[in-house]
Amino acid sequence: MGLTRYPAASLRELLSISLPLMLTGLSFMSMVFVDRLFLAAYHLDAMTAAVNASVIGLTLICGLGIIASIAEVFVGRRFGAGDEKGIGAPVWQMLWFSLFSTLIFLLAAFYGTKLLFGEGRELDAIYLKWMMIFAPFCLAYQAIAAFYIGQGKTKIIAWVALVTNGVNFFLDYLLIFGVEGWIPELGITGAAIATCVGNLFQTVILFALFIRKKNRDRFGTGQWKLDPPLFKEGVTIGLPAGFSIALELMGWSIFYEVMKRLSDNHIILAGIFQSLLMLLFFIPDGLQKGVIAIVANYIGEKREEVIPKVLRSSFIFIFILFAVALLTSPLTVVWIRHGFLEGQEGTLPSLIYSAWLAVLFYITFEGIRVSFIALLTAYKETRFILLTGASSAWLFIALPFTLLLTLTHPSEITALLLALLFPFGHSLLLYIRARTLLVAGDGKRAEGVSEDNTGIVA
């Protein structure tokens, strides 16, 4: 039923859109977890190679995938403005972008892997090569998913993701271990193929639903021709956000390199910290997409006065989660100790509770940060996101940890707490810009100033 089911900007409306997206993110993380679990059972070297290769591959895929997903902003605005027939066109432009990206990914598959991995790392190269070959389908999935997210119809995405998990689980087992006399044992190659086929499966299913007659007639999903001005606008808006992610990842690479040089305990605790963040990141990710969809709709409807309520609902949700997680921390810490440090002695087990608190505060600040990013993305302020995101990554991550390495030797927990500077500092910068936009919009409306056809105050 989309974005008209619940009261405007209410917590129920936000959750109705964001929760299925969070479930989709959790489903993806579960798919990655199963992949690693089977590979670990097969051979630890294969699991390590898959982890290393996937980090590199996802950097490129996520950077370009953000550009493809920018169609969500156009869909949300047009849906909110009542231009249902024009919704299909921006999605098709990002599908064209996905097709054009094939050249980049094929070059990365057949030449990039040779440059990145030398002798002795053949397993890494195999996994990354398969990722790159099928990567355009990941971008196409982001573009098609934007058609549903922009309208607030997120349950279909969650259901497709759950079915895809089942397909991936089945293929993972068959292709990694094989079936004697029927299917050869493919190891890491089988894991890569299973994951790629899973992504292809969900893309094909959503595309089939996207182009069915009902959607062609109502939403114009048959408008497949390349529209150069619209294509350029989508790429122009999405490119800064994608570039920002790449620069942030570079900043984080310095963080982990410094932690590795400080001591074994530092890097082990940093690894646990990162693993827990990755497990929980489906929360801010789903929240961000939900806020983008709702805000873009209200901009299209020219109802910007309710947008601050969307942020308030987002913050309420974040703080409720934080409170629940804090209350259940004793049980969670026991699970973390058993999962990561079973049989370990020394100071590390005693640090887990503090590390978990650092994770909780990070996810809370991250939820606030992505809420502001979603708001600015809906307003097409992606250049500001790029500027502040890149500078914050280096100012609040790279610089402090570089100084730490040269000037002092912080404790493990002190180093983790310093990592909170990034989401907190970046949130402050984003808040300043978001407040300026909203206050300016209120002032313009109060003066009776007209709005342009994009829904943003002129």
C-alpha positions in Angstrom: 0.0 0.0 0.0 3.1 2.2 0.0 3.4 5.5 1.7 -0.2 6.3 2.3 -1.1 3.6 4.8 -0.1 5.4 8.1 -0.2 8.9 9.4 2.3 11.3 7.8 5.9 11.1 9.2 4.8 8.8 12.0 7.1 6.1 13.5 4.7 3.5 12.2 5.1 4.8 8.6 8.9 4.8 8.9 8.9 1.3 10.3 6.5 0.0 7.6 9.0 1.1 5.0 12.3 0.5 6.8 11.8 -2.8 8.6 11.4 -4.9 5.4 14.6 -3.3 4.1 16.4 -4.1 7.3 15.2 -7.7 6.9 16.6 -7.6 3.4 20.0 -6.4 4.7 20.0 -9.0 7.4 19.1 -11.6 4.8 22.2 -10.5 2.7 24.5 -10.7 5.8 23.1 -14.2 6.5 23.9 -15.2 2.9 27.5 -14.0 3.4 27.7 -15.8 6.7 26.6 -19.1 5.3 29.0 -18.7 2.4 31.9 -18.2 4.9 30.7 -21.0 7.2 30.7 -23.6 4.4 34.1 -22.4 3.1 35.5 -22.6 6.6 34.3 -26.2 6.8 35.8 -26.9 3.4 39.2 -25.2 4.0 40.3 -22.2 6.1 42.5 -20.9 3.3 39.4 -20.8 1.0 37.5 -18.8 3.6 40.3 -16.3 4.1 40.7 -15.8 0.4 37.0 -15.2 0.0 37.0 -12.6 2.8 40.0 -10.7 1.4 38.6 -10.8 -2.2 35.1 -9.8 -1.3 36.3 -6.7 0.6 38.0 -5.4 -2.6 35.1 -6.4 -4.8 32.4 -4.8 -2.6 34.3 -1.5 -2.6 33.8 -1.2 -6.4 30.4 -2.7 -6.4 29.0 -0.6 -3.5 30.5 2.6 -5.0 28.8 2.1 -8.4 25.8 0.5 -6.8 25.0 3.7 -4.9 24.8 5.5 -8.2 22.3 3.0 -9.5 20.2 3.2 -6.4 19.9 7.0 -6.8 16.8 6.2 -9.0 15.0 5.8 -5.6 15.1 9.7 -5.2 13.5 10.2 -8.7 10.9 7.5 -8.1 10.0 8.9 -4.7 9.7 12.5 -6.0 7.6 11.5 -9.0 5.4 9.2 -6.9 4.8 11.9 -4.4 4.0 14.5 -7.1 1.4 12.1 -8.6 3.4 11.5 -11.8 3.0 7.7 -11.7 3.4 7.3 -15.4 6.9 8.8 -15.2 8.3 6.5 -12.5 9.7 3.8 -14.9 12.0 6.2 -16.9 14.6 7.0 -14.2 14.8 3.3 -13.2 15.6 2.4 -16.9 18.3 5.1 -16.9 20.1 3.3 -14.1 19.6 0.0 -15.8 21.4 1.5 -18.7 24.1 2.6 -16.3 24.4 -1.0 -15.0 24.8 -2.2 -18.6 27.5 0.4 -19.3 29.4 -0.6 -16.1 29.9 -4.1 -17.7 33.1 -2.9 -19.4 34.6 -1.6 -16.1 33.8 -4.9 -14.3 35.1 -7.1 -17.1 38.4 -5.2 -17.1 38.6 -5.6 -13.4 37.8 -9.3 -13.7 40.4 -10.3 -16.4 43.1 -7.7 -15.8 42.6 -6.2 -12.3 42.8 -9.6 -10.5 46.2 -10.2 -12.1 47.5 -6.8 -10.9 46.1 -7.2 -7.4 47.0 -10.9 -6.7 50.3 -12.4 -7.5 51.5 -16.0 -7.2 50.3 -17.7 -4.1 46.9 -15.9 -4.0 45.1 -17.8 -6.8 42.1 -18.4 -4.6 41.6 -14.7 -4.0 41.8 -14.1 -7.7 39.2 -16.7 -8.5 36.7 -15.4 -6.1 37.1 -11.7 -7.1 37.0 -12.6 -10.8 33.5 -14.2 -10.5 32.3 -11.3 -8.4 33.4 -8.8 -11.1 31.8 -10.8 -13.9 28.4 -10.8 -12.3 28.7 -7.4 -10.7 26.5 -5.5 -13.3 23.5 -7.6 -12.1 24.1 -6.3 -8.5 23.8 -2.7 -9.9 20.7 -3.7 -11.9 19.2 -5.0 -8.7 19.8 -1.7 -7.0 18.1 0.2 -9.8 15.0 -2.1 -9.9 14.7 -2.2 -6.1 14.6 1.6 -6.2 11.3 1.3 -8.2 9.7 -0.4 -5.1 11.6 1.5 -2.4 10.7 4.9 -3.8 7.0 4.0 -3.6 7.3 2.5 -0.1 6.6 -1.0 -1.4 9.4 -2.8 0.4 7.8 -6.1 1.5 8.3 -7.6 -2.0 12.0 -6.9 -1.8 12.2 -8.7 1.6 10.4 -11.7 0.3 12.6 -12.0 -2.8 15.7 -11.7 -0.6 14.5 -14.5 1.7 13.8 -16.8 -1.2 17.3 -15.9 -2.6 18.8 -17.0 0.7 17.3 -20.4 0.3 18.7 -20.7 -3.3 22.1 -19.5 -2.2 22.2 -22.0 0.8 21.3 -24.9 -1.5 23.8 -24.0 -4.2 26.5 -23.2 -1.7 26.5 -26.7 -0.3 26.2 -28.5 -3.7 28.9 -26.5 -5.5 31.4 -26.2 -2.7 31.4 -29.8 -1.6 29.9 -31.4 -4.7 27.9 -34.6 -5.1 29.9 -37.7 -6.0 29.1 -38.9 -9.5 26.9 -35.9 -10.2 28.4 -32.5 -9.3 32.2 -31.9 -9.1 33.7 -30.4 -5.9 34.4 -26.8 -6.8 35.5 -25.3 -3.5 35.9 -21.5 -3.5 34.8 -21.4 -7.2 31.5 -23.0 -6.2 31.0 -20.5 -3.4 31.6 -17.6 -5.8 29.2 -19.1 -8.4 26.5 -19.8 -5.8 26.6 -16.2 -4.5 26.6 -14.8 -8.1 23.7 -17.0 -9.2 21.8 -15.9 -6.1 22.2 -12.3 -7.0 21.2 -13.0 -10.6 18.1 -14.9 -9.4 16.8 -12.0 -7.3 17.5 -9.5 -10.1 15.7 -11.5 -12.7 12.6 -12.0 -10.4 12.4 -8.3 -9.6 12.9 -7.3 -13.2 10.1 -9.7 -14.3 7.8 -8.0 -11.8 9.0 -4.6 -12.8 8.1 -5.0 -16.5 4.8 -6.8 -16.1 1.8 -5.3 -18.0 0.3 -3.8 -14.8 3.4 -1.8 -14.1 3.9 -0.8 -17.7 0.4 0.6 -17.9 0.4 2.4 -14.6 4.0 3.3 -13.9 5.5 3.5 -17.4 8.0 0.7 -16.8 8.1 0.1 -20.6 10.0 3.4 -21.1 13.2 1.7 -21.8 14.9 4.1 -24.1 18.0 6.0 -23.0 17.2 9.6 -22.0 20.6 11.4 -22.0 19.6 14.4 -19.8 17.9 12.2 -17.2 20.7 9.7 -17.3 23.3 12.4 -16.8 21.3 13.9 -13.9 21.1 10.5 -12.1 24.8 9.8 -12.5 25.8 13.4 -11.5 23.8 13.1 -8.3 24.9 9.6 -7.4 28.6 9.9 -8.3 29.6 12.0 -5.3 27.9 9.6 -2.9 29.7 6.7 -4.4 33.0 8.4 -4.4 32.4 9.4 -0.7 32.0 5.7 0.2 35.3 4.8 -1.4 37.1 7.6 0.5 35.6 6.5 3.7 36.8 3.0 3.2 40.3 4.3 2.5 40.1 6.1 5.9 39.0 2.9 7.6 41.8 0.9 6.0 44.2 3.2 7.8 42.4 2.5 11.1 42.8 -1.2 10.8 46.4 -0.9 9.7 47.3 1.2 12.7 45.5 -1.2 15.1 47.5 -4.1 13.5 50.7 -2.2 14.2 49.8 -1.4 17.8 49.5 -5.0 19.1 47.9 -8.3 18.5 45.2 -7.5 21.1 44.4 -4.2 19.3 43.8 -5.9 15.9 41.9 -8.8 17.4 39.6 -6.5 19.3 39.3 -4.3 16.1 38.3 -7.4 14.2 35.6 -8.3 16.7 34.4 -4.7 16.6 34.3 -4.8 12.8 32.5 -8.1 12.7 29.8 -6.9 15.1 29.3 -3.7 13.1 28.9 -5.6 9.9 26.3 -7.8 11.5 24.3 -4.9 12.8 24.8 -2.6 9.8 21.5 -3.7 8.3 19.8 -1.4 10.8 21.2 1.9 9.6 21.2 0.7 6.0 17.5 -0.1 6.0 16.7 3.1 8.0 18.6 5.2 5.4 16.6 3.8 2.5 13.3 4.2 4.3 14.0 7.9 5.2 15.0 8.6 1.6 11.8 7.1 0.2 9.6 9.1 2.7 11.4 12.4 2.4 11.5 12.2 -1.4 7.8 11.6 -1.5 7.0 14.6 0.7 9.2 16.8 -1.4 7.3 15.6 -4.5 4.0 16.3 -2.6 5.3 19.8 -1.6 4.8 18.9 2.1 8.2 19.7 3.4 6.8 21.0 6.7 6.4 17.3 7.9 10.0 16.3 7.0 11.4 17.2 10.5 8.9 14.7 11.9 10.5 12.0 9.8 13.8 12.7 11.4 12.3 12.7 14.8 10.7 9.3 14.2 14.0 8.0 12.9 15.8 9.2 16.1 13.1 7.7 18.3 13.6 4.3 16.6 17.3 4.5 17.0 17.2 5.3 20.7 14.6 2.5 21.4 17.0 0.0 19.8 19.9 1.4 21.8 18.0 1.0 25.1 16.9 -2.6 24.2 20.4 -3.6 23.2 21.9 -2.0 26.4 19.5 -3.9 28.6 20.3 -7.2 26.9 24.1 -6.5 26.9 25.0 -9.1 29.6 23.6 -11.9 27.5 25.1 -10.5 24.3 28.6 -10.2 25.8 28.5 -13.9 26.9 27.6 -14.9 23.3 30.4 -12.7 21.9 33.0 -14.2 24.3 32.0 -17.8 23.4 31.8 -17.0 19.6 35.1 -15.1 19.3 37.3 -15.9 22.3 36.4 -19.4 23.4 39.4 -20.7 25.4 41.3 -17.4 25.2 43.0 -16.2 28.4 44.5 -12.9 29.3 43.0 -9.4 29.1 41.0 -9.8 25.9 37.9 -11.5 27.4 37.6 -8.8 30.0 37.5 -6.1 27.3 34.5 -7.5 25.4 31.9 -5.7 27.4 33.5 -2.3 26.7 34.0 -3.2 23.1 30.3 -4.1 22.8 29.3 -0.7 24.3 31.5 0.9 21.7 29.6 -1.0 19.0 26.3 0.1 20.4 27.3 3.8 20.5 28.8 3.6 17.0 25.6 2.1 15.6 23.5 4.7 17.4 25.6 7.6 15.9 25.6 5.8 12.6 21.8 5.7 12.6 21.7 9.5 13.2 24.3 10.1 10.5 22.5 8.1 7.8 19.2 9.8 8.7 20.8 13.1 7.8 22.5 11.6 4.7 19.1 10.3 3.6 17.5 13.7 4.0 20.3 15.4 2.0 20.2 12.7 -0.6 16.5 13.3 -1.1 17.3 17.0 -1.6 20.0 16.0 -4.1 22.7 17.5 -1.8 25.1 14.6 -2.6 28.1 16.9 -3.3 27.9 18.2 0.3 27.8 14.5 1.5 30.9 13.8 -0.6 32.8 16.8 0.8 31.9 16.2 4.4 32.1 12.4 4.2 35.6 12.4 2.7 37.0 15.1 5.0 35.4 13.5 8.1 36.9 10.1 7.2 40.4 11.6 7.1 39.9 14.2 9.9 38.2 11.9 12.4 39.7 8.5 11.4 43.0 8.7 9.4 44.6 11.7 11.2 43.9 10.7 14.8 45.1 7.1 14.3 48.2 8.2 12.4 49.0 10.6 15.3 48.4 7.8 17.7 50.8 5.5 16.0 53.6 8.1 16.1 53.0 9.9 19.4 51.5 7.4 21.9 50.3 3.9 22.5 46.6 4.0 23.5 44.8 1.1 25.1 42.6 -1.2 23.0 39.4 0.4 24.3 40.7 4.0 23.9 41.5 3.2 20.3 38.0 1.8 19.7 36.3 4.8 21.4 38.3 7.1 19.1 36.6 5.4 16.2 33.3 7.0 17.4 34.6 10.4 16.3 33.7 9.7 12.7 29.9 9.1 12.9 29.6 11.7 15.6 31.7 14.4 13.9 30.1 13.8 10.5 26.6 13.9 12.0 27.3 17.4 13.3 28.4 18.7 9.9 25.4 17.1 8.2 23.0 18.5 10.9 24.2 22.0 10.1 23.3 21.7 6.4 20.1 19.8 7.0 18.9 22.5 9.5 19.7 25.2 7.0 17.7 23.5 4.3 14.6 22.9 6.5 14.7 26.4 8.1 15.1 28.0 4.6 12.2 25.9 3.3 9.9 27.0 6.2 10.8 30.6 5.6 10.1 30.5 1.9 6.8 28.9 2.4 5.8 31.4 5.1 6.6 34.2 2.6 4.5 32.6 -0.1 7.5 32.0 -2.4 6.7 29.6 -5.2 8.5 26.2 -5.6 10.0 24.9 -8.7 8.9 21.7 -10.4 11.3 19.5 -8.4 9.6 20.2 -5.2 12.5 22.1 -3.7 12.0 25.7 -2.7 13.3 27.9 -5.4 
